Amino acid sequence: MAIAKLMGRANPLSTLELLRTYESRNVTFFEPDGSWPIVWEKASGVHVWDENGKKYLDLTAAFGVAAAGHRNPIVVAAARNQMGRLLHAMGDVHPHRGKAELARKLSELTFERWSGARGFSGSPSKGKAIFCNSGFEAVEAALKTARLATGKSGVLAFKNAYHGLGYGALNATYRAHFRSAFLDQLREFGMFIPFPSSSEAKDEAPRVGSHERSQIDMTELQIRLLLRKKAIGAILVEPIQVRGGINIPPPEFLSLLRRLCDEHQVLLILDEVYTGFGRSGAWFACEHGRVAPDLICLGKALTGGFPLSACVGRADLMDAAWPVSTGEAIHTSTFLGHPVGCAMALASIGEIERRHLVERSAELGAFLLDGLSNLCADLAGRSELRFKTRGLGLLVGLELLLPDDAPATTAALAIIKALLRRGFILLPEGEHANIISFTPPLTISKAQLKTTIEAVGQVLRKPARR
């Protein structure tokens, strides 16, 4: 009974009423008609139950976190075992074994694996890690590394980029919605250029057409101009822009960035917080272009549900940038390399390996993308909306446009809410929230994806709300 009271269940106010009363009002969005949000009560595998007992199929994996499924029993067991032995350690002072094991595992998964693969550009033999809590902190650790290593403060980033909302990362996050209120407190060391997009993104190895070629040429020109004019120490990029709208660049984009970085002694930082650990049908999205970065930022699916992230860099780079600790680390935090998070991360990575979830993501992602593309082709000319699909692995976007090519934001949100009522959890992406994203747990079945496609079709065939 005492626990129930602590959880608020003895309180006559509902969960949403409690949040309206006690949480900052800019956090949770409440639809006036009560259709949004639902209150999660429990989750397992690919399903979520709300506090009224209704069951949902989760097509978000909770922002891509639950790659190996919600409440994966192996991951939960690892967390419980760790909590029973050591619940907290001392960050940068007195370490625990799990932190060392996870650092080694991340090196093996990234730089060591890339160095043994044919055709990879820029791949050394070993990586070293800085552990953090949230994804944006991993980005900020990478930015600090680049500043120390190069002596240059400038960072080249891309339009529509999302690298998190901490004051460091916010300098490289593009959307004005997140930045504009804080511009007078930002150093604004980020410079933005257009992110090239592939018009043939549904093919894992698209041919480069004239449109993509011109975009790549323009990207190269703008980067070279900025590298000549500004003191740039790093290029920071998402291999696939997820929150920006599931934007997939032409296949040679990362190779271009790698080449330019090598020519100008600039570091290539890849933000794979969202795309890492199999989401794109490869362990890391950079592997589609066979390009190894200097630094890679990881989070979300790393643990399957615990706040832990990592910046992993080339060992030689990390050693050159960061001095040996003299007892007071330059960059640290109270919960650095938390023992429970490390135990969960090792277990989650083990599950992804054991269950071949990376390969499963590639196979099922192709099935999902084909199904949505066929659905949109069937609706062409019969709907007042226009549709575009794109994706790699189980990272798929369905873009909704009005006849004049304006973003169909209202229609997209109405469709997401209609699907929620039917028991499917989905989210919008892109600056105009008109791209419906599909990022389910990698454990989802083909039958469940087929059911999802059918439900989307049923909703799309209804008259669109503008």
Secondary structure, 3 states (H helix, E strand, C coil): CHHHHHCCCCCCCCHHHHHHHHCCCCCCCCCCCCCCCCCEEEEEECEEEECCCCEEEECCHHHHCCCCCECCHHHHHHHHHHHHHCCCCCCCCCCCHHHHHHHHHHHHHHHHHHHCCCCCECCCCCEEEEEECCHHHHHHHHHHHHHHHHCCCEEEEECCCCCCCCCCHHHHCCCHHHHHHHHHHCCCCEEEECCCCCCCCCCCCCCCCHHHHHHHHHHHHHHHHHHHHCCEEEEEECCCECCCCCECCCCCHHHHHHHHHHHHCCEEEEECCCCCCCCCCCCCHHHHCCECCCEEEECHHHCCCCCCEEEEEEHHHHHHHCCCCCCCCCCCCCCCCCHHHHHHHHHHHHHHHHCCHHHHHHHHHHHHHHHHHHHHHHHCCCCCCEEEEEECCCCEEEEEECCCCCECHHHHHHHHHHHHHCCEECEEECCCCCEEEECCCCCCCHHHHHHHHHHHHHHHCCCCCC
